[in-house]
Amino acid sequence: MKKAWFSVGQILFTLVVVAIAAFVLWRLVDYYMYAPWTRDGHVRADVVQVAPDVGGLIVKVNVIDSQPVSAGQVLFVIDQARYELALRQAQATALQRHATLDQARREDARNRTLGDLVAREVTEESQSRVQTAEAALADANVAIDTAKLNLQRTTVVSPVDGYLNDRAPRTGEYVSSGRSVLSVVDLHSFRVDGYFEETKLHGIDIGQPVDIKIMGEAKMLHGHVQSIVAGIEDRDRVQGSNLLPNVNPAFSWVRLAQRIPVRIALDEVPADFRMIAGRTATVSVRDLAPLGKSNTAASADGASGGVAASGASAVAPVSAVGVSPVSGVGSGTATASAPGASQ
């Protein structure tokens, strides 16, 4: 009898291996094509540009490059001599106009006392001079307040808690009014922006827990989905010269999925974690807890006097965190924004 090429056992083994390989391949395709995760994530923070409200020479600088600062801390001082002189001039003008007002009031009082001995026209003119002098004095007082404000604005302070950029101003530099001199990274605004392919948005909802892996860091961060952008730029459509839409007619067989920014609020950051705006992150969105499990946990919290969370809000959103790009992270509050890379 001729020997079979394959035994039944070999055929079954081959089928099992093929089935396992197909399952693994399906899982890989599902994970890389449809699972809500992306390598295109970045740490972001609000950067506040500091511009003096008045111009002049910098006479004193109290900070150095990349220094941590607190809100209200003096950053630098602009030469005050010119603004002190402007204040003195405004005060002198106010004194002069006050004297003019006193004289006008005395004349008006005297004319009123004389009664019919003074022509009605003269009385009206004296009253008008009083009103004019009062308006002039009020204008002089405004000039004083403006001069005081300008003098006060020669001392430039930090608007937020945070960290300076890597180039603080230098003594002797001239700064112009309204022109940014330095910037401060807001300590309480650190967040992560993930740029997800549009094919993966079906698995992302507000409040979902998120795992964040910062490149070069061993520790995993955790957060939750805070917001999903409502619109992105359509690069295939522009406005023509006649205000009609001008749509690019080119179409390629391979269509790349658009990237949709998703803002991730950080729930907790380890104290020794180095948080720096611009760092690259891998963002993975986890499924919410099942509805029944959430309700059970909520009932348990209610029995112990806690505040219960229900269904889709099983993850209690944390408004933000304060983080330290130099020495670590502190407690506080935060938010989110950024550009993209490729997954």
C-alpha angles and dihedrals in degrees: 000000000000114000115242117244092229130024122224090253092054091050092050091047091051092049091050091050091048091049092050091047091049091049092049090047091050091050092049092049091047092049098046097037106036112011112107101248136106140184088210098091132123138191109243137187136175112264113206114203113216116214124172117243090218132038132235146099119316108239100174135026118192100182140059133214117297092001121157111244136183129224111278095019113140111251102178141336127231122215106279101192096095093046093048089054090049089053092050091049091051091049092050091050090051091052091051093050091046089056090049090051092051091052092049091050092050092051092047092049091049093050091050091050093052090054114179091008088078123062115252090236091058091050092052091049091052091050090050091051090054092052092047092049091049091053091048091051091049089052090051091051090052089052089053092051090048092050091049091049092050090049090050092049091058085081106072116203134187112266094207144017108269148086131304122238119256095271120058119188120266131230111264096029117130115231127194127221112265095009116120114246101176141349135231124211106224108240094207098050104068114134141141127253117204120195106211127188111250090241089067100051093094089075097050125085134164111275097021115144116252134200115213125197113191113208111255095016125106096202122084119227124212131211143139137248107270102176145346118219115254097214145009132197118278103222093185093062130061134164115261126222090263091051093253120129113268108204121192106244094204116110126181125203090233111063117195117217116246118248115240118200114232119189117223120198114208115238099191136355124196114248093240096047115120105225113192125170112244098032117140120250139184110221123201121183114213126209118260118252114272115272095245092049091050092051091049091052090047091053091050091051090049092052091053094047095258127132112263126223120204139211113312092015094061087125110068106219116235112212095220153302136248112228137184118224091194112037104009139274137319131195119269139094138299152178139187161259146131156130126274149248129190127281 
